[in-house]
Amino acid sequence: MRTIRRLAAAVALVTASAGCSVYDDLTTTDFAQQDADAIVAAASEAMLGVTSLRMTGQVRDGGEQFFVDLSMDRDDRCTGTFRVGGSHLDIRRIGDRAWLKGEAGAFNRLGGGSVPRQALDRLSSSWLLVDARTARRLCDFEGLLATFEVVDFGQEQDGRKGSGKGSSKQAEGDATVPSTVVEETTIDGDKAVHLTASPGGAHDENTWVLSEEPHHVVKLESTSMRDGGTLSFSEFDAPVEVEPPPRKDVIRP
């Protein structure tokens, strides 16, 4: 009994002196205990090496809300669905060719409500072949990956060294944005590190990075009311199979 009491007293003393940090150190991965600089760099390296992914979630563009579910790869193959105003729009892309097909409501919403009824009926029953420029803008995989690239990492624009432990400098347009580690959490059963930044102080930008290698970004969230939203990323490096629509079902603009 005396031994147990001594052990209990020792445990109580250690816990009191260390506080919650003991529990945090035992349950938090080594990756999550790094500073934000290292985590951002690891995430950037992992994402720039991705060959394909699936992107799901909702985004706002000029106040208009869109829901997306797209699979895309480095070879300009893409397939999935946009949803706007309760109506869906399917997309397929192979290289410089892309096709759209969707419900009349989606085309009418995107066309500002001025699309003739006859055209809407045809668009909802056939695939529309879009021009090469539009195809390149749709499912821009390389452009998406470029958003994860770290520019002027750890450096202020005037050449001075960035901030220390717990923060990082990430590119936001031509400026650098401080990013800090919030916590380690769980997303779909996997541990992930939550980072946050506040560009201009106007809204928050949140990023979740997998704690285990490869350190993929699995979620992005922006609280901007105009062009924010939430996107999740999964199915990294999985094959993206896209079949062109039958020629008889394709119309040209």
C-alpha positions as CSV (number, residue, x, y, z in Angstrom):
1,M,0.0,0.0,0.0
2,R,2.8,2.4,0.9
3,T,4.4,1.7,-2.6
4,I,1.1,2.5,-4.3
5,R,0.7,5.7,-2.3
6,R,4.2,6.8,-3.2
7,L,3.6,6.0,-6.9
8,A,0.3,7.9,-6.9
9,A,2.0,10.9,-5.2
10,A,4.8,10.9,-7.8
11,V,2.3,10.8,-10.7
12,A,0.3,13.6,-9.1
13,L,3.5,15.7,-8.8
14,V,4.5,15.2,-12.4
15,T,1.1,15.9,-13.7
16,A,0.8,19.1,-11.6
17,S,4.2,20.4,-12.8
18,A,3.7,19.5,-16.4
19,G,0.0,20.3,-16.8
20,C,-1.7,19.2,-20.0
21,S,1.6,19.2,-22.0
22,V,2.4,15.6,-20.8
23,Y,-0.8,14.3,-22.3
24,D,-0.3,16.4,-25.5
25,D,3.2,15.2,-26.0
26,L,2.1,11.5,-25.6
27,T,-0.9,11.8,-28.0
28,T,0.4,14.3,-30.6
29,T,2.6,13.0,-33.5
30,D,6.1,14.2,-34.0
31,F,5.0,15.9,-37.3
32,A,2.3,18.0,-35.4
33,Q,4.9,19.2,-32.9
34,Q,7.0,20.8,-35.7
35,D,6.7,24.5,-36.4
36,A,4.4,25.7,-39.1
37,D,7.3,26.4,-41.5
38,A,8.2,22.7,-41.6
39,I,4.6,21.5,-41.9
40,V,3.8,24.0,-44.8
41,A,7.0,22.9,-46.6
42,A,6.1,19.2,-46.2
43,A,2.6,19.8,-47.5
44,S,3.8,21.8,-50.4
45,E,6.3,19.0,-51.4
46,A,3.6,16.3,-51.1
47,M,1.0,18.2,-53.1
48,L,3.3,19.2,-55.9
49,G,4.1,15.5,-56.4
50,V,0.5,14.4,-56.7
51,T,-0.5,12.9,-60.1
52,S,-4.3,12.9,-59.5
53,L,-6.9,13.7,-56.9
54,R,-10.6,14.0,-56.2
55,M,-11.9,17.4,-55.0
56,T,-15.3,17.8,-53.3
57,G,-17.1,20.5,-51.4
58,Q,-18.7,23.9,-51.9
59,V,-17.2,27.2,-53.0
60,R,-18.5,30.8,-53.5
61,D,-17.7,32.9,-56.5
62,G,-18.9,36.5,-56.4
63,G,-21.5,35.4,-53.8
64,E,-22.8,32.6,-56.0
65,Q,-22.5,29.1,-54.3
66,F,-21.3,26.1,-56.3
67,F,-21.0,22.5,-55.2
68,V,-18.2,20.5,-56.8
69,D,-17.2,16.8,-57.1
70,L,-14.3,16.5,-59.6
71,S,-11.6,13.9,-60.2
72,M,-8.7,15.1,-62.3
73,D,-5.1,14.2,-63.2
74,R,-1.9,15.6,-64.5
75,D,-2.7,14.4,-68.1
76,D,-5.7,16.8,-68.3
77,R,-8.3,14.1,-67.7
78,C,-11.2,15.3,-65.6
79,T,-14.7,14.1,-64.8
80,G,-17.3,15.1,-62.3
81,T,-20.2,17.3,-61.4
82,F,-20.9,21.0,-60.6
83,R,-24.2,21.9,-58.8
84,V,-25.6,25.4,-58.8
85,G,-29.0,26.5,-57.7
86,G,-30.1,23.0,-57.1
87,S,-29.3,21.9,-60.6
88,H,-26.3,19.8,-61.7
89,L,-23.8,20.2,-64.6
90,D,-21.7,17.2,-65.6
91,I,-18.2,17.7,-67.1
92,R,-15.8,15.5,-68.9
93,R,-12.4,16.6,-70.1
94,I,-9.6,14.8,-72.1
95,G,-6.8,17.1,-73.1
96,D,-8.0,20.1,-75.0
97,R,-11.5,18.7,-75.4
98,A,-14.2,19.1,-72.8
99,W,-17.9,18.4,-72.8
100,L,-20.7,19.8,-70.6
101,K,-24.2,18.3,-70.0
102,G,-26.6,19.3,-67.3
103,E,-30.1,20.3,-66.2
104,A,-31.7,23.3,-67.8
105,G,-31.7,25.2,-64.5
106,A,-27.9,25.1,-64.3
107,F,-27.4,26.4,-67.8
108,N,-30.0,29.0,-67.3
109,R,-28.4,30.2,-64.0
110,L,-25.0,30.4,-65.5
111,G,-26.4,32.2,-68.6
112,G,-28.0,34.8,-66.4
113,G,-31.5,33.6,-67.2
114,S,-31.3,34.7,-70.8
115,V,-30.9,31.2,-72.5
116,P,-33.8,30.4,-74.8
117,R,-36.0,27.5,-73.8
118,Q,-35.3,25.6,-76.9
119,A,-31.6,25.8,-76.3
120,L,-32.0,24.7,-72.7
121,D,-34.0,21.7,-73.8
122,R,-31.2,20.7,-76.2
123,L,-28.4,21.4,-73.7
124,S,-30.1,19.2,-71.0
125,S,-30.3,16.2,-73.4
126,S,-26.9,16.4,-75.2
127,W,-23.3,17.0,-74.5
128,L,-21.9,20.5,-75.4
129,L,-18.4,20.5,-76.8
130,V,-16.6,23.6,-75.6
131,D,-13.6,25.3,-77.1
132,A,-10.0,24.5,-76.2
133,R,-9.6,27.7,-74.1
134,T,-12.6,26.8,-72.0
135,A,-11.4,23.2,-71.7
136,R,-8.1,24.4,-70.3
137,R,-9.9,26.6,-67.7
138,L,-12.1,23.7,-66.6
139,C,-10.4,21.3,-64.2
140,D,-7.1,23.1,-64.2
141,F,-5.1,20.5,-62.3
142,E,-1.7,22.2,-62.7
143,G,-3.2,25.5,-61.6
144,L,-4.7,23.8,-58.6
145,L,-1.4,22.2,-57.5
146,A,0.4,25.6,-58.0
147,T,-1.8,27.0,-55.2
148,F,0.0,24.7,-52.8
149,E,3.5,25.9,-53.8
150,V,5.4,27.8,-51.1
151,V,6.8,31.0,-52.5
152,D,9.6,33.0,-50.7
153,F,9.4,30.4,-48.0
154,G,10.4,31.7,-44.6
155,Q,11.3,35.1,-46.0
156,E,9.7,38.5,-45.8
157,Q,9.6,40.4,-49.0
158,D,12.3,42.7,-47.9
159,G,14.6,39.8,-47.4
160,R,14.4,39.6,-43.6
161,K,13.9,36.2,-42.0
162,G,10.3,35.1,-41.3
163,S,8.9,34.6,-37.9
164,G,9.9,31.8,-35.5
165,K,8.4,28.7,-34.1
166,G,4.7,28.2,-34.6
167,S,4.3,30.4,-37.6
168,S,5.1,30.4,-41.3
169,K,5.0,32.7,-44.3
170,Q,2.8,31.4,-47.2
171,A,2.2,33.2,-50.5
172,E,-1.1,35.0,-50.9
173,G,-0.9,36.7,-54.3
174,D,2.2,38.9,-54.1
175,A,2.2,39.1,-50.3
176,T,3.2,36.8,-47.5
177,V,0.6,35.6,-45.0
178,P,1.5,34.3,-41.5
179,S,0.3,30.8,-40.8
180,T,0.1,29.2,-37.4
181,V,-0.5,25.7,-36.0
182,V,-3.8,25.3,-34.3
183,E,-4.0,21.6,-33.3
184,E,-3.8,18.1,-34.4
185,T,-7.2,16.5,-35.1
186,T,-8.8,13.6,-37.0
187,I,-10.3,13.7,-40.5
188,D,-11.9,10.6,-41.9
189,G,-10.0,8.5,-39.5
190,D,-6.5,10.0,-40.2
191,K,-4.6,12.4,-38.0
192,A,-4.2,15.8,-39.6
193,V,-2.6,19.1,-38.5
194,H,-4.8,22.2,-38.6
195,L,-3.1,25.4,-39.8
196,T,-4.7,28.8,-40.0
197,A,-3.9,32.2,-41.5
198,S,-5.7,35.5,-41.8
199,P,-4.8,37.3,-45.0
200,G,-5.3,41.0,-44.4
201,G,-7.2,40.2,-41.3
202,A,-10.5,40.1,-43.3
203,H,-11.2,36.4,-43.1
204,D,-9.6,33.1,-42.1
205,E,-7.9,30.5,-44.3
206,N,-7.7,27.1,-42.7
207,T,-5.7,24.1,-44.0
208,W,-5.5,20.5,-42.8
209,V,-2.4,18.5,-43.5
210,L,-2.1,14.7,-43.0
211,S,0.3,13.9,-40.1
212,E,1.5,10.7,-41.8
213,E,3.5,10.7,-45.0
214,P,2.8,11.7,-47.7
215,H,1.7,14.9,-46.0
216,H,-1.2,15.7,-48.4
217,V,-3.5,18.6,-47.8
218,V,-6.9,17.0,-47.2
219,K,-9.0,20.0,-46.5
220,L,-9.1,23.8,-47.2
221,E,-11.6,26.3,-45.7
222,S,-12.0,30.0,-46.3
223,T,-14.4,32.1,-44.3
224,S,-14.6,34.8,-47.0
225,M,-18.3,35.5,-47.8
226,R,-17.6,36.4,-51.4
227,D,-15.2,33.8,-52.6
228,G,-14.7,31.4,-49.7
229,G,-15.9,27.8,-49.1
230,T,-14.7,24.4,-48.1
231,L,-12.9,21.8,-50.2
232,S,-11.8,18.3,-49.4
233,F,-9.2,16.3,-51.2
234,S,-8.9,12.5,-51.5
235,E,-8.1,9.6,-53.8
236,F,-4.6,10.8,-54.4
237,D,-2.7,9.3,-57.4
238,A,-5.7,7.1,-58.3
239,P,-6.4,6.5,-62.0
240,V,-8.9,8.9,-63.6
241,E,-10.9,7.2,-66.3
242,V,-12.8,9.4,-68.7
243,E,-14.9,8.3,-71.7
244,P,-15.7,10.8,-74.4
245,P,-19.5,11.1,-75.1
246,P,-20.8,9.3,-78.2
247,R,-20.5,11.6,-81.2
248,K,-24.3,11.3,-81.8
249,D,-24.9,12.9,-78.4
250,V,-22.5,15.8,-78.9
251,I,-23.6,19.3,-80.1
252,R,-21.3,22.1,-81.0
253,P,-21.8,25.8,-80.0
